[in-house]
Amino acid sequence: MKKLFILSLFLVALTACTKNFEAENQNPYQISDEMLKQDFNLVGSPFSGLLYNLYGGQIEEDLCQDSWMGHLNTPTPFVGNVNNTTYYIRWNSYWGRVYGSVMSPSKQVIRLAKENDLPLFATWAKLIRILSMSKGTSIYGPMIYTNYGTTANVILYDKESDLYNLFFAQLDTIQSEFAANKDYKGFAKFDGSYKGSIPSWMKVVNSLRLRLAMRIVKVNPTLAKAQGEKAMSDPAGLITANADNFNVALLGNKLYMNVICFEWDDTRMGAVMESFLLGLKDGRISKFFQGPNLGQDPSLSVYQYKGIRNGAYCDAKIDRVPFSRVSEDFKSVQTRRNITAAEVSFLKAEAALRGWTGAGDAKTNYEEGVKLSFADWGASGVDAYLADATSKPVDYVDPKDARNNFTASSTITVAWNDADNNELKLEKIMTQKWINNFTNSLESWSDFRRTGYPKIPHVAKNDSSPDWGVIPADGWIQRMPFVNAERTGSAAAVADATTKLGGPDLINTRLWFAPAGPNF
């Protein structure tokens, strides 16, 4: 991961004064606390990094949920083709990003905000903590949150249900504090997302609340409904227009996918995306991917696009390097999507299916979500796409190894049909949400474990074992295990966390928010 750009400030020339010993002995290249206090720099400077570190890179995303959800897959047979993508855990590092790059620096921000009487900076930092921790708990389950920063010998984890209760309670406080300071401009120079607009961050609060409410709908439908309805009724509103999308600045860095694809040749289009996007005649395909590199492999000339299956059998990297790269457009992007208006529309569509007050009509929300997604990605043809009641996902053929072939599991079309049952309607909503969430596959993995949609194939090569947990041939990975540093350095805490997990610390243990069973 490239280092974040560090703000460099230089000391201006000081008026000579033999009595000002401190000023004369100040290192002219050292940033003093007094200088950093100017224009809120002391508390504001870390925020760009806090937001940037809501995401990971190759080993945290591309070789995990990007692959498991079929958005992208690697042509490279890492570690003898036995790795995370084939359900044998080699890399497990998102935990370190949550604590080392968000929780730790935000703790300092909260302390400095208190010391310098800048409470809204602490409020903002607490919101970013929830954004990060809600991702962490969707990966691991129990996490260290309420006890973070304590010096106890055994630092206990919070169970998932307690975490979500706390998230909702903290969002209440955050929203109240923002609402009382709507005209505050102190964030402006540190905010690459909204230029310091408090009303925009209030929309993020509501949209995040709705996302988290829907995540727990199967395990606690009463709380989910109450929190979802609160999000939809709050006067601050939701993210409903692409102009309001919560995008995070890359700070001059390249999008992770761009580096992995173009510089390392370690990621390509996912076969599941090929199956759905080609089959459904989806105009977003050209905004996501390129055609195969025909110059390297003329045998691919029969394919307009070619992806790699999740958990594929791979012998030599060069076999699939010519498969479809991501779009060249990603080379120039300087933001990354977090919560979009399209996602919010799909959340409201599901809320309507579940009868939540304020959700509106499922069909209207579904179609609006697709339209917003096409517009956000710059794709055309959305009206014809929404009217298509015949095109379906296509079977996949790997020209290099037939063991990776699969028959499409889904037979859905795009057009909404009010006569369909709620299960089929939900499948359509979740499939479109999954397509829209390209580059944000963790949300899709959370949705998939909760609902079973979209219908994707199992991994072709299943290397799961008792080491990390056995995934049956008809199953999918459910979580990441607690990191080894915790297992060895905090064994008692991990043992307690495992009891809160409700099953062994393995990749086949379902998380609290995603129990097996019907969606309705």
RODO-2510 file (C-alpha; in nm, 4 decimals, decimal comma):
residues 520
     n   res          X          Y          Z
     1     m     0,0000     0,0000     0,0000
     2     k     0,1436     0,3328    -0,0964
     3     k     0,1993     0,5738     0,1876
     4     l    -0,0476     0,8519     0,2210
     5     f     0,0738     1,1947     0,1256
     6     i     0,1934     1,3776     0,4365
     7     l     0,1192     1,7437     0,4769
     8     s     0,4534     1,9298     0,4932
     9     l     0,4524     2,2710     0,6577
    10     f     0,7579     2,4934     0,6770
    11     l     0,8350     2,7516     0,9405
    12     v     0,8194     3,1101     0,8193
    13     a     1,1113     3,3391     0,8971
    14     l     1,0945     3,4633     1,2500
    15     t     1,1845     3,8135     1,3612
    16     a     1,5187     3,7990     1,5342
    17     c     1,4928     3,8299     1,9072
    18     t     1,7819     3,7272     2,1298
    19     k     1,5433     3,6984     2,4241
    20     n     1,3141     3,4504     2,2395
    21     f     1,5258     3,1447     2,3098
    22     e     1,2481     2,8994     2,2138
    23     a     1,1903     3,0590     1,8736
    24     e     1,5616     3,0835     1,7943
    25     n     1,6150     2,7199     1,8817
    26     q     1,3120     2,5906     1,6876
    27     n     1,4128     2,3495     1,4112
    28     p     1,3033     2,5368     1,0963
    29     y     1,1841     2,2120     0,9357
    30     q     0,9905     2,0803     1,2349
    31     i     0,6146     2,1206     1,2627
    32     s     0,5226     2,2666     1,5983
    33     d     0,1961     2,1993     1,7770
    34     e     0,1180     2,5692     1,7687
    35     m     0,1489     2,5745     1,3918
    36     l    -0,0684     2,2693     1,3575
    37     k    -0,3379     2,4335     1,5656
    38     q    -0,3759     2,7017     1,3025
    39     d    -0,6932     2,6499     1,1004
    40     f    -0,7662     2,3281     1,2996
    41     n    -0,4708     2,1437     1,1399
    42     l    -0,3858     1,9621     1,4613
    43     v    -0,7178     1,7764     1,4718
    44     g    -0,8112     1,7951     1,1042
    45     s    -0,5026     1,6681     0,9257
    46     p    -0,5596     1,2968     1,0030
    47     f    -0,9079     1,2827     0,8492
    48     s    -0,8045     1,2253     0,4889
    49     g    -0,6073     0,9222     0,6043
    50     l    -0,8884     0,7952     0,8263
    51     l    -1,1277     0,7983     0,5318
    52     y    -0,8757     0,6530     0,2882
    53     n    -0,8160     0,3602     0,5222
    54     l    -1,1784     0,2535     0,5177
    55     y    -1,0542     0,0340     0,2319
    56     g    -0,7849    -0,2217     0,1757
    57     g    -0,5837    -0,3496    -0,1174
    58     q    -0,4842    -0,6750    -0,2816
    59     i    -0,4668    -0,9088     0,0160
    60     e    -0,7535    -0,7426     0,2026
    61     e    -1,0017    -0,7140    -0,0841
    62     d    -0,8936    -0,8457    -0,4228
    63     l    -0,7880    -1,1886    -0,2963
    64     c    -1,0866    -1,2029    -0,0613
    65     q    -1,4372    -1,0679    -0,1239
    66     d    -1,3635    -0,9388    -0,4769
    67     s    -1,2963    -1,3011    -0,5691
    68     w    -1,5562    -1,4674    -0,3467
    69     m    -1,8283    -1,2481    -0,4969
    70     g    -1,7088    -1,2957    -0,8555
    71     h    -1,6460    -0,9275    -0,9282
    72     l    -1,2787    -0,9912    -1,0033
    73     n    -1,0452    -1,2890    -0,9954
    74     t    -0,6756    -1,3531    -1,0186
    75     p    -0,4942    -1,5254    -1,3054
    76     t    -0,2024    -1,5857    -1,0690
    77     p    -0,1737    -1,9245    -0,8915
    78     f    -0,0486    -1,7780    -0,5654
    79     v     0,1142    -2,0297    -0,3262
    80     g     0,0630    -2,3225    -0,5634
    81     n    -0,2968    -2,2145    -0,6332
    82     v    -0,3940    -2,2793    -0,2698
    83     n    -0,4923    -1,9466    -0,1141
    84     n    -0,7784    -1,7281     0,0046
    85     t    -0,9577    -1,7480    -0,3298
    86     t    -0,9748    -2,1280    -0,2990
    87     y    -1,0756    -2,1105     0,0693
    88     y    -0,7360    -2,1736     0,2296
    89     i    -0,6455    -1,8638     0,4299
    90     r    -0,3015    -1,7218     0,3566
    91     w    -0,3649    -1,3512     0,4172
    92     n    -0,5779    -1,1905     0,6846
    93     s    -0,5008    -0,8237     0,7352
    94     y    -0,8126    -0,6074     0,7398
    95     w    -0,8061    -0,6281     1,1195
    96     g    -0,4797    -0,4337     1,1216
    97     r    -0,6244    -0,1624     0,9004
    98     v    -0,9240    -0,1131     1,1312
    99     y    -0,7113    -0,0770     1,4419
   100     g    -0,3821     0,0587     1,3133
   101     s    -0,5127     0,3043     1,0547
   102     v    -0,8542     0,4092     1,1883
   103     m    -0,9118     0,3308     1,5550
   104     s    -0,5657     0,4358     1,6748
   105     p    -0,5361     0,7712     1,4941
   106     s    -0,9023     0,8528     1,5617
   107     k    -0,8357     0,8033     1,9324
   108     q    -0,5741     1,0769     1,9113
   109     v    -0,8110     1,3004     1,7165
   110     i    -1,0837     1,2581     1,9779
   111     r    -0,8372     1,3426     2,2553
   112     l    -0,7033     1,6506     2,0759
   113     a    -1,0545     1,7665     1,9876
   114     k    -1,1453     1,7595     2,3552
   115     e    -0,8272     1,9368     2,4631
   116     n    -0,8719     2,2102     2,2022
   117     d    -1,2480     2,2541     2,2432
   118     l    -1,3331     2,1324     1,8921
   119     p    -1,6065     1,8780     1,9703
   120     l    -1,7399     1,8365     1,6152
   121     f    -1,4079     1,6914     1,5028
   122     a    -1,4550     1,4201     1,7642
   123     t    -1,8079     1,3660     1,6326
   124     w    -1,6767     1,3250     1,2782
   125     a    -1,4051     1,0840     1,3951
   126     k    -1,6642     0,8716     1,5752
   127     l    -1,8683     0,8443     1,2544
   128     i    -1,5625     0,7226     1,0645
   129     r    -1,5011     0,4693     1,3413
   130     i    -1,8501     0,3270     1,2855
   131     l    -1,7909     0,3142     0,9098
   132     s    -1,4715     0,1163     0,9679
   133     m    -1,5868    -0,1031     1,2537
   134     s    -1,9114    -0,1967     1,0783
   135     k    -1,6953    -0,3319     0,7958
   136     g    -1,4683    -0,5128     1,0405
   137     t    -1,7514    -0,6884     1,2209
   138     s    -1,8976    -0,8009     0,8872
   139     i    -1,5658    -0,9784     0,8238
   140     y    -1,4768    -1,1232     1,1647
   141     g    -1,7848    -1,1028     1,3879
   142     p    -1,7003    -0,9963     1,7453
   143     m    -1,4570    -0,7031     1,7625
   144     i    -1,2791    -0,4921     2,0225
   145     y    -1,4739    -0,1661     2,0388
   146     t    -1,6048    -0,0537     2,3772
   147     n    -1,2831    -0,1761     2,5429
   148     y    -1,0507    -0,0357     2,2783
   149     g    -0,7642     0,1578     2,4337
   150     t    -0,7933     0,0058     2,7799
   151     t    -0,4866    -0,1318     2,9530
   152     a    -0,6463    -0,4450     3,0959
   153     n    -0,4505    -0,7676     3,0670
   154     v    -0,7417    -0,9235     2,8793
   155     i    -0,9225    -0,6864     2,6440
   156     l    -1,2604    -0,8408     2,5744
   157     y    -1,4375    -0,8275     2,2383
   158     d    -1,7953    -0,7055     2,1921
   159     k    -2,0461    -0,9515     2,0520
   160     e    -2,2092    -0,8585     1,7248
   161     s    -2,5542    -0,7759     1,8618
   162     d    -2,4006    -0,5349     2,1127
   163     l    -2,1949    -0,3714     1,8379
   164     y    -2,4992    -0,2966     1,6253
   165     n    -2,6905    -0,1600     1,9232
   166     l    -2,3963     0,0656     1,9972
   167     f    -2,3632     0,1747     1,6334
   168     f    -2,7269     0,2844     1,6289
   169     a    -2,6994     0,4664     1,9625
   170     q    -2,3848     0,6472     1,8532
   171     l    -2,5433     0,7442     1,5212
   172     d    -2,8229     0,9051     1,7248
   173     t    -2,5723     1,1187     1,9129
   174     i    -2,3697     1,2019     1,6030
   175     q    -2,6794     1,3116     1,4144
   176     s    -2,7972     1,5302     1,7024
   177     e    -2,4589     1,7015     1,7259
   178     f    -2,4447     1,7577     1,3506
   179     a    -2,8035     1,8884     1,3471
   180     a    -2,7154     2,1491     1,6086
   181     n    -2,4231     2,2731     1,3950
   182     k    -2,5427     2,2565     1,0348
   183     d    -2,3608     2,5742     0,9353
   184     y    -2,0237     2,4726     1,0797
   185     k    -1,7413     2,5080     0,8235
   186     g    -1,4432     2,3785     1,0195
   187     f    -1,4128     2,0508     0,8247
   188     a    -1,3830     2,2130     0,4832
   189     k    -1,0069     2,1893     0,4178
   190     f    -0,9861     1,8309     0,5449
   191     d    -1,2948     1,6856     0,3773
   192     g    -1,2324     1,5373     0,0328
   193     s    -1,5852     1,3989     0,0183
   194     y    -1,8178     1,6927     0,0915
   195     k    -1,5913     1,9979     0,1401
   196     g    -1,7070     2,0283     0,4988
   197     s    -2,0838     2,0223     0,4396
   198     i    -2,2474     1,9056     0,7617
   199     p    -2,5878     1,8481     0,5913
   200     s    -2,4143     1,6103     0,3500
   201     w    -2,2601     1,4144     0,6367
   202     m    -2,6046     1,3972     0,7958
   203     k    -2,7249     1,2169     0,4827
   204     v    -2,4344     0,9748     0,5250
   205     v    -2,5468     0,9060     0,8838
   206     n    -2,8990     0,8215     0,7706
   207     s    -2,7823     0,6117     0,4764
   208     l    -2,5386     0,4189     0,6940
   209     r    -2,8135     0,3585     0,9488
   210     l    -3,0363     0,2180     0,6733
   211     r    -2,7530    -0,0067     0,5476
   212     l    -2,6859    -0,1456     0,8957
   213     a    -3,0566    -0,1854     0,9710
   214     m    -3,1057    -0,3985     0,6616
   215     r    -2,7981    -0,6029     0,7441
   216     i    -2,9581    -0,7318     1,0649
   217     v    -3,3111    -0,7779     0,9282
   218     k    -3,3077    -1,1585     0,9460
   219     v    -3,1776    -1,1840     1,2989
   220     n    -3,3607    -0,8915     1,4615
   221     p    -3,6408    -0,7745     1,2302
   222     t    -3,8015    -0,5528     1,4947
   223     l    -3,4862    -0,3499     1,5585
   224     a    -3,4069    -0,3454     1,1860
   225     k    -3,7481    -0,2031     1,1017
   226     a    -3,7300     0,0607     1,3735
   227     q    -3,3848     0,1763     1,2698
   228     g    -3,4643     0,1635     0,8993
   229     e    -3,7776     0,3701     0,9443
   230     k    -3,5835     0,6187     1,1563
   231     a    -3,3281     0,6574     0,8763
   232     m    -3,5965     0,7102     0,6124
   233     s    -3,7964     0,9598     0,8183
   234     d    -3,5129     1,1768     0,9442
   235     p    -3,5523     1,5320     0,8062
   236     a    -3,1867     1,5426     0,7026
   237     g    -3,2672     1,2914     0,4300
   238     l    -3,0782     1,0097     0,2621
   239     i    -2,8289     0,9973    -0,0236
   240     t    -3,0790     0,9992    -0,3114
   241     a    -2,8897     1,1723    -0,5933
   242     n    -2,5537     1,0835    -0,7444
   243     a    -2,4325     1,4340    -0,6621
   244     d    -2,4695     1,3349    -0,2949
   245     n    -2,2790     1,0050    -0,3209
   246     f    -2,0335     0,9360    -0,0410
   247     n    -1,7091     0,8994    -0,2331
   248     v    -1,3716     0,8866    -0,0604
   249     a    -1,0719     1,0768    -0,2000
   250     l    -0,7716     0,8664    -0,3037
   251     l    -0,5315     1,1484    -0,2102
   252     g    -0,3436     1,1232    -0,5370
   253     n    -0,2970     0,7475    -0,5028
   254     k    -0,4048     0,5017    -0,7687
   255     l    -0,7188     0,2962    -0,7184
   256     y    -0,6126    -0,0400    -0,5735
   257     m    -0,7705    -0,2296    -0,8638
   258     n    -0,5830    -0,0196    -1,1179
   259     v    -0,2430    -0,1145    -0,9730
   260     i    -0,3264    -0,4829    -0,9315
   261     c    -0,4648    -0,5093    -1,2832
   262     f    -0,2381    -0,2940    -1,4983
   263     e     0,0902    -0,2924    -1,3088
   264     w     0,0948    -0,6416    -1,1596
   265     d    -0,1372    -0,8339    -1,3959
   266     d    -0,2824    -1,0034    -1,0887
   267     t    -0,6548    -0,9390    -1,1365
   268     r    -0,9040    -0,9691    -1,4192
   269     m    -1,2788    -0,9680    -1,4788
   270     g    -1,4723    -1,2226    -1,2728
   271     a    -1,6517    -1,5006    -1,4577
   272     v    -1,9664    -1,4326    -1,2558
   273     m    -1,9695    -1,0756    -1,3859
   274     e    -1,9268    -1,2103    -1,7372
   275     s    -2,2236    -1,4427    -1,6901
   276     f    -2,4589    -1,1725    -1,5607
   277     l    -2,3455    -0,8674    -1,7570
   278     l    -2,3233    -1,0383    -2,0933
   279     g    -2,6377    -1,2421    -2,0351
   280     l    -2,8468    -0,9459    -1,9238
   281     k    -2,7027    -0,7214    -2,1997
   282     d    -2,5858    -0,4783    -1,9353
   283     g    -2,4460    -0,1500    -2,0662
   284     r    -2,2252    -0,1077    -1,7584
   285     i    -1,9963    -0,3869    -1,8765
   286     s    -1,7867    -0,1536    -2,0915
   287     k    -1,7535     0,0875    -1,7982
   288     f    -1,6182    -0,1915    -1,5786
   289     f    -1,4079    -0,3994    -1,8199
   290     q    -1,2219    -0,4205    -2,1518
   291     g    -1,2371    -0,6967    -2,4083
   292     p    -0,9645    -0,9658    -2,3975
   293     n    -0,6188    -0,8757    -2,5270
   294     l    -0,6405    -1,0400    -2,8682
   295     g    -0,2807    -0,9585    -2,9508
   296     q    -0,1570    -1,1878    -2,6767
   297     d    -0,3992    -1,4721    -2,7407
   298     p    -0,5867    -1,4890    -3,0732
   299     s    -0,7856    -1,7883    -2,9431
   300     l    -0,9874    -1,5426    -2,7350
   301     s    -1,1192    -1,3669    -3,0439
   302     v    -1,4538    -1,5446    -3,0074
   303     y    -1,5146    -1,3629    -2,6786
   304     q    -1,6248    -1,0056    -2,6381
   305     y    -1,5302    -1,0271    -2,2692
   306     k    -1,3697    -1,3072    -2,0721
   307     g    -1,3556    -1,3505    -1,6950
   308     i    -1,1949    -1,5881    -1,4454
   309     r    -1,4030    -1,8090    -1,2191
   310     n    -1,4063    -1,7644    -0,8433
   311     g    -1,1596    -2,0105    -0,6913
   312     a    -1,0384    -2,1148    -1,0360
   313     y    -0,7991    -2,3920    -1,1239
   314     c    -0,4939    -2,1957    -1,2422
   315     d    -0,1701    -2,3532    -1,3613
   316     a     0,0267    -2,0709    -1,5208
   317     k    -0,0376    -1,6994    -1,4840
   318     i     0,0162    -1,6301    -1,8538
   319     d    -0,2831    -1,8494    -1,9418
   320     r    -0,5317    -1,5856    -1,8250
   321     v    -0,3373    -1,2592    -1,8333
   322     p    -0,5007    -1,1938    -2,1749
   323     f    -0,8506    -1,2144    -2,0181
   324     s    -1,0495    -0,8928    -1,9680
   325     r    -0,8774    -0,6166    -1,7771
   326     v    -1,0722    -0,3501    -1,5949
   327     s    -1,1613    -0,0381    -1,7917
   328     e    -0,8851     0,2088    -1,8721
   329     d    -1,1076     0,4709    -1,7090
   330     f    -1,0026     0,3437    -1,3669
   331     k    -0,6496     0,4704    -1,4312
   332     s    -0,7607     0,8283    -1,3809
   333     v    -1,0187     0,8064    -1,1017
   334     q    -0,9424     0,9966    -0,7833
   335     t    -1,2297     0,8830    -0,5626
   336     r    -1,3780     0,5531    -0,4522
   337     r    -1,7470     0,4809    -0,3928
   338     n    -1,8661     0,4035    -0,0411
   339     i    -2,2420     0,4722    -0,0190
   340     t    -2,4221     0,5637    -0,3407
   341     a    -2,7717     0,6821    -0,4216
   342     a    -2,8220     0,3599    -0,6166
   343     e    -2,7423     0,1491    -0,3094
   344     v    -2,9880     0,3536    -0,1028
   345     s    -3,2593     0,2983    -0,3652
   346     f    -3,2013    -0,0770    -0,3533
   347     l    -3,2152    -0,0668     0,0262
   348     k    -3,5496     0,1143     0,0027
   349     a    -3,6727    -0,1397    -0,2519
   350     e    -3,6025    -0,4229    -0,0072
   351     a    -3,7532    -0,2179     0,2762
   352     a    -4,0712    -0,1825     0,0686
   353     l    -4,0874    -0,5596     0,0224
   354     r    -4,0682    -0,5902     0,3990
   355     g    -4,3422    -0,3344     0,4615
   356     w    -4,1318    -0,0664     0,6283
   357     t    -4,3061     0,2680     0,6628
   358     g    -4,1590     0,5380     0,4428
   359     a    -3,9957     0,2994     0,1976
   360     g    -4,2305     0,3754    -0,0901
   361     d    -4,2898     0,1330    -0,3764
   362     a    -4,0521    -0,1589    -0,4415
   363     k    -4,0737    -0,1370    -0,8216
   364     t    -4,0154     0,2381    -0,8252
   365     n    -3,7140     0,2091    -0,5958
   366     y    -3,5716    -0,0858    -0,7902
   367     e    -3,5945     0,0924    -1,1229
   368     e    -3,4649     0,4175    -0,9766
   369     g    -3,1665     0,2270    -0,8352
   370     v    -3,0816     0,0855    -1,1771
   371     k    -3,1183     0,4275    -1,3408
   372     l    -2,8980     0,5920    -1,0790
   373     s    -2,6378     0,3185    -1,1209
   374     f    -2,6261     0,3522    -1,5006
   375     a    -2,5922     0,7289    -1,4672
   376     d    -2,3245     0,7030    -1,1988
   377     w    -2,1163     0,4662    -1,4106
   378     g    -2,1782     0,6649    -1,7308
   379     a    -2,3586     0,3807    -1,9098
   380     s    -2,6364     0,4177    -2,1678
   381     g    -2,9455     0,2157    -2,2615
   382     v    -3,1081     0,1938    -1,9198
   383     d    -3,4687     0,2163    -2,0433
   384     a    -3,4338    -0,0811    -2,2790
   385     y    -3,2464    -0,2687    -2,0074
   386     l    -3,5256    -0,2206    -1,7536
   387     a    -3,7847    -0,3379    -2,0064
   388     d    -3,5960    -0,6589    -2,0953
   389     a    -3,8005    -0,9569    -1,9758
   390     t    -3,6173    -1,2237    -2,1778
   391     s    -3,2375    -1,1925    -2,1412
   392     k    -3,0891    -1,4136    -1,8693
   393     p    -2,7429    -1,4887    -1,7257
   394     v    -2,5334    -1,7107    -1,9531
   395     d    -2,3228    -2,0184    -1,8849
   396     y    -1,9481    -1,9720    -1,8475
   397     v    -1,6750    -2,1460    -2,0444
   398     d    -1,3072    -2,1246    -1,9545
   399     p    -1,1069    -2,1755    -2,2775
   400     k    -0,8029    -2,2799    -2,0723
   401     d    -0,9490    -2,5337    -1,8283
   402     a    -1,2949    -2,6922    -1,8492
   403     r    -1,2918    -2,7631    -1,4761
   404     n    -1,3755    -2,3945    -1,4290
   405     n    -1,6878    -2,4032    -1,6489
   406     f    -2,0253    -2,3486    -1,4843
   407     t    -2,3919    -2,3397    -1,5714
   408     a    -2,5599    -2,0157    -1,4669
   409     s    -2,7452    -2,0665    -1,1391
   410     s    -2,9771    -1,7728    -1,1891
   411     t    -3,2530    -1,7462    -1,4482
   412     i    -3,3701    -1,3947    -1,3598
   413     t    -3,4406    -1,1198    -1,6071
   414     v    -3,4154    -0,7467    -1,5407
   415     a    -3,7743    -0,6328    -1,5958
   416     w    -3,9824    -0,6000    -1,2790
   417     n    -4,2936    -0,8151    -1,2559
   418     d    -4,5421    -0,7347    -0,9816
   419     a    -4,6756    -1,0899    -1,0084
   420     d    -4,3435    -1,2377    -0,8907
   421     n    -4,3198    -1,3553    -0,5303
   422     n    -4,1084    -1,1596    -0,2835
   423     e    -3,8191    -1,4048    -0,3073
   424     l    -3,7799    -1,3505    -0,6804
   425     k    -3,8219    -0,9756    -0,6378
   426     l    -3,5511    -0,9797    -0,3717
   427     e    -3,3206    -1,1725    -0,6029
   428     k    -3,3600    -0,9044    -0,8691
   429     i    -3,2939    -0,6267    -0,6196
   430     m    -2,9861    -0,7944    -0,4770
   431     t    -2,8469    -0,8831    -0,8191
   432     q    -2,8665    -0,5214    -0,9308
   433     k    -2,7211    -0,4061    -0,6012
   434     w    -2,4308    -0,6501    -0,6493
   435     i    -2,3604    -0,5165    -0,9985
   436     n    -2,3703    -0,1573    -0,8760
   437     n    -2,1351    -0,2376    -0,5870
   438     f    -1,8426    -0,3128    -0,8176
   439     t    -1,5279    -0,1857    -0,6354
   440     n    -1,7182    -0,2134    -0,3051
   441     s    -1,7584    -0,5901    -0,2861
   442     l    -1,7595    -0,6170     0,0948
   443     e    -2,1169    -0,4880     0,0991
   444     s    -2,2088    -0,7487    -0,1616
   445     w    -2,0463    -1,0254     0,0423
   446     s    -2,2500    -0,9120     0,3449
   447     d    -2,5692    -0,9130     0,1371
   448     f    -2,4884    -1,2521    -0,0129
   449     r    -2,4310    -1,4204     0,3220
   450     r    -2,7564    -1,2675     0,4483
   451     t    -2,9832    -1,3359     0,1489
   452     g    -2,8096    -1,5911    -0,0751
   453     y    -2,8258    -1,3470    -0,3697
   454     p    -2,7097    -1,3059    -0,6344
   455     k    -2,6988    -1,6731    -0,7266
   456     i    -2,3321    -1,7370    -0,7906
   457     p    -2,1396    -2,0609    -0,8458
   458     h    -1,9359    -2,2314    -0,5767
   459     v    -1,5591    -2,2055    -0,6035
   460     a    -1,4203    -2,4377    -0,8684
   461     k    -1,1288    -2,5477    -0,6493
   462     n    -1,2119    -2,5882    -0,2816
   463     d    -0,8994    -2,6151    -0,0663
   464     s    -1,0723    -2,5564     0,2661
   465     s    -0,9425    -2,7785     0,5443
   466     p    -0,9653    -2,8272     0,9213
   467     d    -0,6839    -2,5700     0,9539
   468     w    -0,9227    -2,2832     0,8865
   469     g    -1,2566    -2,4578     0,8509
   470     v    -1,4121    -2,6896     0,5937
   471     i    -1,6533    -2,5333     0,3464
   472     p    -1,8806    -2,8036     0,2034
   473     a    -1,9083    -2,8428    -0,1718
   474     d    -2,2485    -2,6752    -0,1633
   475     g    -2,1406    -2,3914     0,0681
   476     w    -1,9558    -2,0605     0,0688
   477     i    -1,7077    -1,8899     0,2984
   478     q    -1,8818    -1,7134     0,5885
   479     r    -1,6147    -1,5095     0,7668
   480     m    -1,2441    -1,4575     0,8256
   481     p    -1,0819    -1,6067     1,1364
   482     f    -0,9428    -1,3863     1,4096
   483     v    -0,5885    -1,2824     1,3240
   484     n    -0,2947    -1,4891     1,4455
   485     a    -0,1513    -1,2013     1,6475
   486     e    -0,4678    -1,2046     1,8548
   487     r    -0,4847    -1,5833     1,8725
   488     t    -0,1339    -1,6058     2,0147
   489     g    -0,1027    -1,2735     2,1984
   490     s    -0,4546    -1,2514     2,3417
   491     a    -0,5608    -1,6137     2,3668
   492     a    -0,7978    -1,5574     2,6598
   493     a    -0,9728    -1,2718     2,4815
   494     v    -1,0060    -1,4751     2,1613
   495     a    -1,1445    -1,7682     2,3593
   496     d    -1,4080    -1,5365     2,5073
   497     a    -1,4792    -1,3865     2,1635
   498     t    -1,5298    -1,7334     2,0213
   499     t    -1,8059    -1,8007     2,2735
   500     k    -1,9710    -1,4767     2,1547
   501     l    -1,9271    -1,5852     1,7943
   502     g    -2,1557    -1,8804     1,8572
   503     g    -1,9317    -2,1302     1,6818
   504     p    -1,5659    -2,2151     1,6279
   505     d    -1,3220    -1,9520     1,5062
   506     l    -1,3325    -2,0906     1,1517
   507     i    -1,4340    -1,9685     0,8080
   508     n    -1,7464    -2,1873     0,7993
   509     t    -1,9082    -2,0319     1,1102
   510     r    -2,1971    -1,8073     1,0114
   511     l    -2,1966    -1,4581     1,1580
   512     w    -2,4804    -1,3373     1,3801
   513     f    -2,6332    -1,1114     1,1137
   514     a    -2,6437    -1,3870     0,8503
   515     p    -2,8256    -1,6927     0,9886
   516     a    -2,9411    -1,9667     0,7559
   517     g    -3,3102    -1,9702     0,6735
   518     p    -3,5739    -1,7992     0,4598
   519     n    -3,5612    -1,4292     0,3772
   520     f    -3,9309    -1,3740     0,4481
***
